[in-house]
Amino acid sequence: MRIGLYPGTFDPITLGHTDIIQRAMALVDRLVIGVAINRDKGPLFSLEERVAMVEAECGPIIAKTGGEIVVHPFENLLIDCARDVGASVIVRGLRAVADFEYEFQMVGMNRAMDDSVETVFLMADARRQAIASKLVKEIARLGGDVSKFVTPDVRSALYGKFVRA
């Protein structure tokens, strides 16, 4: 069984993330979505909210692909998480050259710690390349329309965080 790990903060999960998840399902038998706890980033959504959103957004993907998706929160090193879930492949999405430079360094470090785990890069769909959770949160905070970047359920959750008194 080929097990892949797609890690991220998913704060919140966007259409860019779900695009990568759908395409990664064609490469593996089981995809583990690693939801990083990462307290340094100060996420808008709690871990429980992020896990619930990812699970909800993956439901239609599971129905469409018939594949297996598991959502797994983690706080340890990415390579240790990969070992914990039995992943032989780490899936990473790329949007721009800046992403590649960071990811290139990560691959080198991960390979130095465990060269049995491969990293596969999937380019974001052209319509989704500009989507970044950080920018989506900023647009929502300022009252803008995020419907082109997230599903209606995620949009509602975002706006719920920024209710103005």
C-alpha positions in Angstrom: 0.0 0.0 0.0 1.4 3.4 -1.0 0.8 5.9 1.8 1.4 9.6 1.2 1.5 12.5 3.7 0.3 15.9 2.7 1.2 18.2 5.6 0.1 21.8 6.2 -1.4 24.1 8.7 -4.7 24.3 6.8 -5.7 27.6 8.5 -8.1 27.5 6.7 -8.2 24.8 4.0 -8.5 26.4 0.6 -9.5 25.3 -2.9 -5.7 25.2 -3.6 -5.3 22.6 -0.9 -8.2 20.5 -2.1 -6.9 20.6 -5.7 -3.6 19.1 -4.4 -5.4 16.5 -2.4 -7.5 15.4 -5.3 -4.5 15.0 -7.5 -2.4 13.3 -4.8 -5.1 10.7 -4.5 -4.2 9.4 -8.0 -0.6 8.7 -6.7 -1.3 6.9 -3.4 -3.6 4.3 -1.9 -4.0 6.2 1.3 -3.4 10.0 1.8 -2.8 11.2 5.3 -3.5 14.9 5.7 -1.1 16.0 8.4 -2.6 19.1 10.2 0.3 20.8 11.8 -0.2 22.2 15.3 2.6 24.8 14.8 1.9 27.2 17.7 4.5 29.6 16.2 2.1 30.5 13.4 -0.7 31.5 15.7 -3.5 30.0 13.7 -6.9 31.7 13.4 -8.7 28.4 13.8 -8.1 25.9 16.7 -6.6 22.5 15.9 -10.1 21.0 16.4 -11.7 23.4 13.9 -9.0 22.9 11.3 -9.2 19.1 11.6 -13.0 19.3 11.3 -12.8 21.6 8.2 -10.3 19.3 6.5 -12.4 16.2 7.2 -15.5 17.9 5.9 -13.7 19.2 2.7 -12.3 15.7 2.1 -15.7 14.0 2.2 -16.6 14.9 -1.4 -13.1 13.9 -2.6 -13.4 10.5 -1.0 -16.8 10.0 -2.6 -15.4 11.0 -6.0 -12.1 9.0 -5.9 -13.1 6.1 -3.7 -9.7 6.5 -2.0 -8.8 6.6 1.6 -8.0 9.9 3.4 -7.0 10.1 7.0 -6.7 13.4 8.9 -3.8 13.3 11.4 -2.8 16.2 13.6 0.9 16.4 14.4 3.4 18.5 16.3 6.7 16.6 15.7 9.1 16.8 12.8 7.6 16.2 9.4 9.9 13.3 8.8 8.9 11.7 12.1 5.2 12.2 11.3 5.8 10.5 7.9 7.4 7.5 9.8 4.5 7.5 12.3 1.9 7.2 9.6 3.9 4.8 7.4 4.2 7.3 4.6 6.8 6.6 1.9 5.9 9.9 0.1 5.5 13.4 1.3 3.3 15.5 -1.0 3.9 19.2 -1.3 2.1 21.8 -3.4 4.0 24.5 -5.2 2.5 27.8 -6.3 5.6 29.9 -7.2 9.4 29.9 -7.3 9.5 31.2 -3.7 7.7 28.0 -2.6 10.3 25.9 -4.5 13.2 27.5 -2.8 11.8 26.8 0.7 10.6 23.3 -0.2 14.0 22.5 -1.8 15.7 23.2 1.6 13.1 21.1 3.4 13.6 18.1 1.1 17.4 18.3 1.7 16.9 18.3 5.5 14.3 15.5 5.4 16.5 13.3 3.1 19.4 13.8 5.4 17.2 12.5 8.3 15.6 9.7 6.3 16.4 9.0 2.7 13.7 6.3 2.4 10.9 9.0 2.3 10.5 10.7 -1.1 9.0 14.1 -1.6 6.7 14.7 -4.6 5.8 18.2 -5.7 2.5 18.9 -7.4 2.0 22.3 -9.1 -1.1 24.1 -8.1 -3.7 24.3 -10.9 -3.2 27.6 -12.7 -6.6 28.9 -11.4 -5.5 28.2 -7.8 -1.8 29.3 -7.9 -2.4 32.7 -6.1 -4.4 31.2 -3.3 -2.7 31.4 0.1 -4.4 30.8 3.5 -2.7 33.9 4.9 -4.2 36.1 2.1 -7.6 34.5 2.3 -7.7 35.3 6.0 -6.7 38.9 5.3 -9.4 39.3 2.7 -12.0 37.9 5.0 -10.9 40.1 7.9 -11.3 43.2 5.8 -14.8 42.1 4.6 -13.8 41.0 1.1 -15.3 38.2 -0.9 -13.3 34.9 -0.5 -15.8 32.7 -2.4 -13.3 32.2 -5.3 -10.7 30.7 -2.8 -12.7 28.5 -0.4 -15.9 26.5 -0.2 -19.1 28.0 1.2 -18.6 26.2 4.5 -15.1 27.5 5.0 -16.2 31.0 3.9 -18.9 30.9 6.6 -16.3 29.8 9.2 -14.0 32.5 8.2 -16.6 35.3 8.3 -17.7 33.9 11.7 -14.2 34.7 13.1 -14.4 38.3 11.9 -17.9 39.3 12.9 -17.9 43.1 13.5 -19.6 44.5 16.5 
